[in-house]
Amino acid sequence: MAGNAKKTPAKQPVPKKEKAADGGQLTIKDLLRQNKNTIAQSLENTPLTPERLLNVCMTEIRKTPKLRECSQASLLGAVIQSAQLGLEPGSALGHCYLIPFYNKKVGGLECQFMLGYRGMLALARRSGAIVNIDARVVFAADEFDLLYGTETRVIHKPRLNGDRGGVLGVYAVAQLQGGGSQVEYMTVEEIMKVRDSSKAKNDGPWQTHFEEMAKKTVVRRLFKYLPVSIEALTAVGLDERADAGLSQHNEALLRNDDGGVVVDMDTGEIIDGAVSSAADLNKAL
């Protein structure tokens, strides 16, 4: 019967590789040139310079060869995403990371933006409503006491000499403007559950920077109770999609018909718009 007929699942289109004028695949520098307006706009009001952005991008590709296999649009989109948040990708600062993920829908690798512990602290402090925020790892040999109730109290005296033992848990404390604080604690078992549910559990910062990722995990949970900015919530949302192995669609940040500045590629002169970094970008490329 027609009602019992099996439906053939629709095939997802595989994204086309960007091509250069000669028919070959675009290099990263070619792609940066092609999207110069979007890049220049993303660098407004951030500490990153075009030169630094390019160097960081190329360094991360050399350090993680699988990034070369990712679609160029997703790679550049992830870099632009980090630039818009004012976070530098890579382990040098630990703000965020560029992680290759296999996307089953397109049958290939995509680059994902993954937030780092220090990046979360930087975003939280920018809100202006948080005086200080920090996270600590508790080891078996440490003296630790946590009291919840009408008055939350944390006492943590780490062992200063000798073996501190295994990890027991991680906690984060945020001091709020105007007084008051917020505390969050997670056991090592809870941290491991989060790690094991991540698509990047066997690669990337979970393997190379476990303690930093554990601290980031508890801070991310603490964010739910803090007066953080929209950009911080955006970063957390992207990070959660990366953990779940879901596409962040970073390539959407690249627009061939962007209405930003118009730049003379030979002179670097900005013909339309007021983004000073666009000329610098041309020089860097």
Secondary structure by P-SEA (a helix, b strand, c coil): cccccccccccccccccccccccccccaaaaaaaaaaaaaaaaccccccaaaaaaaaaaaaaaccccccccaaaaaaaaaaaaaaccccccccccbbbbbbbcccccbbbbbbbbcaaaaaaaaaacccccccbbbbbccccbbbbbbccbbbbbbbcccccccccccbbbbbbbcccccbbbbbbcaaaaaaaaaaccccccccccccaaaaaaaaaaaaacccccccaaaaaaaaaaaaaaaccccccccccccccccccccccccccccccccaaaaaaaac
